[in-house]
Structures are given as C-alpha cells and as structure tokens.
Amino acid sequence: MLKYTIAFLKIHEKLLMINRQKAPWQGAWNGVGGKLEPGETPEACVIREIWEETGIVVHDQQFRGIVTWEPDKEPIQGMYVFLANISAQEVMDLPRATREGILALKDISWILSEDNFGIVPSIRFFLKHTLDETNRPVDYHCVFDGDEIVRTEVRPLHEAVLR
C-alpha cells in the first residue's frame, strides 16, 4: 500500500490548489492530500485530508490512478490520485490562508502551462490524463534526480489496485 493521497477538486475549468507552506515542495502549488493513517483506506484518507485542508466534505471522489516516484537512490514511493467536482458555494472565501498553505482556484490551463515553474513538477506529467474521466486509471511513474524529473513512464495498474 502506498503512503499518500492527493486530490484535485474541480469547479468548471479550475482546480482548488494549495500553495504549500512546508516541505516537501514548500512554496509550490499542489493538490490537497496527505499521509494515510494506520488502518485507513485511500478513500477514507482523501476524504479526511480534503476536509482538514479545505473544510469541504466530498463523497463522490473518483480514483484516477497512482503516481509513483523514485527519489535519489531511495525505495519507490507513491500516492493515490483522486478527482472530485465541487460547487462554487464551497469556495466562496478564496484565496484563503490555512495551516497547510494558501488555498486558491487556479485555471487548469495555467497549471498545465510549460512556462509555469510554481507547480509541483510531476503534476504537469499526469494531470491532463487524470482530468479526462474517459481514461482508465494508470500508474504515472517519475524518476527524480534531486528535484528534477529525469524520466517518466505511464504504466498499467495491476487489477489488485483497481479493486
């Protein structure tokens, strides 16, 4: 089982993002999520993390795959990726500072822009495919050298992960 979850909360052509206040990726825009607690399922974790970081309750999150990465000579790590649609009423007080960072709505085109260096680097690799709900969940694999991605690969998921 992987250690982390990440969620992208979508409203029209925007995503609710958080500018992280602490490492890893301090100062970079990211989805919301966090570490699974002992005995917690990825679905329960992402619901809890969304609530803790945004105050939004979701029940219709969709599993969209996993992101795995190989940091410098460490064991492979990863996170479960979810997508949820939210309403305008849930995000009326933005931007807003929280203990985790600053929450704000960002245009998807801005997030995916090749000229945008303020986003966690792996997001540009997997987000477009993740947002297309007709795509089957896959493993988006990244190999890092420091903070730089040196190789990416899209791999099929094993059936056990899809259950």
KOLLUM-510300 format. One record per residue (C-alpha): residue number from 1; x, y, z; residue in one letter. Coordinates in steps of 0.25 Angstrom, whole numbers. Example, Ala and Ser with C-alpha at 12.3 -4.5 7.8 and 13.67 -1.06 7.14 Angstrom:
2
[atom 1, [49, -18, 31], "A"]
[atom 2, [55, -4, 29], "S"]
This chain:
163
[atom 1, [0, 0, 0], "M"]
[atom 2, [5, 14, -3], "L"]
[atom 3, [7, 24, 8], "K"]
[atom 4, [0, 37, 2], "Y"]
[atom 5, [-13, 42, -5], "T"]
[atom 6, [-15, 54, -14], "I"]
[atom 7, [-28, 60, -19], "A"]
[atom 8, [-31, 70, -29], "F"]
[atom 9, [-44, 78, -26], "L"]
[atom 10, [-50, 83, -39], "K"]
[atom 11, [-60, 94, -42], "I"]
[atom 12, [-62, 97, -57], "H"]
[atom 13, [-49, 99, -63], "E"]
[atom 14, [-42, 102, -50], "K"]
[atom 15, [-36, 94, -39], "L"]
[atom 16, [-35, 97, -24], "L"]
[atom 17, [-20, 97, -21], "M"]
[atom 18, [-11, 99, -9], "I"]
[atom 19, [2, 107, -9], "N"]
[atom 20, [10, 98, 1], "R"]
[atom 21, [15, 105, 14], "Q"]
[atom 22, [25, 94, 17], "K"]
[atom 23, [33, 83, 11], "A"]
[atom 24, [33, 75, 2], "P"]
[atom 25, [30, 85, -9], "W"]
[atom 26, [29, 97, 0], "Q"]
[atom 27, [24, 109, -8], "G"]
[atom 28, [19, 101, -19], "A"]
[atom 29, [4, 99, -24], "W"]
[atom 30, [-1, 85, -21], "N"]
[atom 31, [-14, 77, -20], "G"]
[atom 32, [-19, 74, -6], "V"]
[atom 33, [-16, 62, 2], "G"]
[atom 34, [-7, 55, 11], "G"]
[atom 35, [-2, 43, 18], "K"]
[atom 36, [-10, 30, 21], "L"]
[atom 37, [-12, 27, 36], "E"]
[atom 38, [-11, 13, 41], "P"]
[atom 39, [-23, 4, 36], "G"]
[atom 40, [-28, 15, 27], "E"]
[atom 41, [-33, 13, 13], "T"]
[atom 42, [-28, 22, 2], "P"]
[atom 43, [-43, 27, 0], "E"]
[atom 44, [-44, 30, 15], "A"]
[atom 45, [-31, 37, 15], "C"]
[atom 46, [-34, 46, 4], "V"]
[atom 47, [-48, 50, 9], "I"]
[atom 48, [-41, 53, 23], "R"]
[atom 49, [-30, 61, 17], "E"]
[atom 50, [-39, 69, 8], "I"]
[atom 51, [-47, 73, 20], "W"]
[atom 52, [-35, 76, 28], "E"]
[atom 53, [-28, 85, 18], "E"]
[atom 54, [-41, 91, 12], "T"]
[atom 55, [-53, 90, 20], "G"]
[atom 56, [-60, 83, 9], "I"]
[atom 57, [-67, 70, 10], "V"]
[atom 58, [-67, 61, -2], "V"]
[atom 59, [-74, 48, -5], "H"]
[atom 60, [-72, 46, -20], "D"]
[atom 61, [-57, 45, -21], "Q"]
[atom 62, [-52, 37, -33], "Q"]
[atom 63, [-40, 28, -32], "F"]
[atom 64, [-31, 33, -44], "R"]
[atom 65, [-19, 25, -43], "G"]
[atom 66, [-6, 25, -35], "I"]
[atom 67, [7, 34, -36], "V"]
[atom 68, [20, 26, -32], "T"]
[atom 69, [33, 32, -32], "W"]
[atom 70, [48, 28, -29], "E"]
[atom 71, [55, 39, -22], "P"]
[atom 72, [70, 38, -21], "D"]
[atom 73, [74, 24, -18], "K"]
[atom 74, [62, 22, -9], "E"]
[atom 75, [51, 12, -9], "P"]
[atom 76, [39, 15, -19], "I"]
[atom 77, [29, 23, -12], "Q"]
[atom 78, [15, 28, -17], "G"]
[atom 79, [1, 33, -15], "M"]
[atom 80, [-13, 30, -19], "Y"]
[atom 81, [-19, 41, -28], "V"]
[atom 82, [-34, 45, -27], "F"]
[atom 83, [-43, 55, -34], "L"]
[atom 84, [-55, 61, -29], "A"]
[atom 85, [-65, 72, -34], "N"]
[atom 86, [-68, 83, -25], "I"]
[atom 87, [-78, 95, -25], "S"]
[atom 88, [-76, 110, -25], "A"]
[atom 89, [-83, 111, -12], "Q"]
[atom 90, [-72, 103, -5], "E"]
[atom 91, [-61, 112, -10], "V"]
[atom 92, [-66, 126, -8], "M"]
[atom 93, [-56, 131, 2], "D"]
[atom 94, [-43, 129, -6], "L"]
[atom 95, [-32, 131, -7], "P"]
[atom 96, [-30, 127, 8], "R"]
[atom 97, [-19, 124, 17], "A"]
[atom 98, [-19, 111, 25], "T"]
[atom 99, [-9, 104, 34], "R"]
[atom 100, [-4, 96, 21], "E"]
[atom 101, [-3, 108, 12], "G"]
[atom 102, [-11, 117, 3], "I"]
[atom 103, [-24, 111, -4], "L"]
[atom 104, [-28, 117, -17], "A"]
[atom 105, [-35, 114, -30], "L"]
[atom 106, [-25, 112, -42], "K"]
[atom 107, [-29, 111, -57], "D"]
[atom 108, [-25, 97, -62], "I"]
[atom 109, [-18, 104, -74], "S"]
[atom 110, [-9, 111, -64], "W"]
[atom 111, [-6, 99, -56], "I"]
[atom 112, [-2, 91, -69], "L"]
[atom 113, [6, 102, -75], "S"]
[atom 114, [20, 98, -79], "E"]
[atom 115, [24, 112, -74], "D"]
[atom 116, [19, 110, -60], "N"]
[atom 117, [30, 107, -50], "F"]
[atom 118, [21, 109, -38], "G"]
[atom 119, [15, 95, -39], "I"]
[atom 120, [20, 82, -33], "V"]
[atom 121, [27, 77, -45], "P"]
[atom 122, [20, 63, -46], "S"]
[atom 123, [7, 70, -47], "I"]
[atom 124, [9, 74, -62], "R"]
[atom 125, [12, 60, -65], "F"]
[atom 126, [-1, 53, -60], "F"]
[atom 127, [-11, 64, -58], "L"]
[atom 128, [-17, 65, -72], "K"]
[atom 129, [-19, 50, -73], "H"]
[atom 130, [-25, 49, -59], "T"]
[atom 131, [-35, 60, -62], "L"]
[atom 132, [-40, 52, -75], "D"]
[atom 133, [-50, 43, -68], "E"]
[atom 134, [-51, 34, -80], "T"]
[atom 135, [-37, 30, -77], "N"]
[atom 136, [-34, 17, -69], "R"]
[atom 137, [-26, 19, -56], "P"]
[atom 138, [-11, 16, -58], "V"]
[atom 139, [2, 17, -51], "D"]
[atom 140, [9, 30, -54], "Y"]
[atom 141, [23, 27, -51], "H"]
[atom 142, [34, 38, -49], "C"]
[atom 143, [49, 37, -47], "V"]
[atom 144, [56, 48, -40], "F"]
[atom 145, [70, 54, -39], "D"]
[atom 146, [69, 63, -27], "G"]
[atom 147, [56, 72, -30], "D"]
[atom 148, [57, 70, -45], "E"]
[atom 149, [49, 59, -53], "I"]
[atom 150, [59, 51, -62], "V"]
[atom 151, [49, 41, -67], "R"]
[atom 152, [34, 38, -67], "T"]
[atom 153, [26, 26, -71], "E"]
[atom 154, [11, 22, -72], "V"]
[atom 155, [9, 8, -67], "R"]
[atom 156, [-4, 0, -66], "P"]
[atom 157, [-9, -3, -52], "L"]
[atom 158, [-10, -17, -46], "H"]
[atom 159, [-24, -21, -44], "E"]
[atom 160, [-22, -22, -29], "A"]
[atom 161, [-20, -7, -29], "V"]
[atom 162, [-33, -5, -37], "L"]
[atom 163, [-42, -12, -27], "R"]
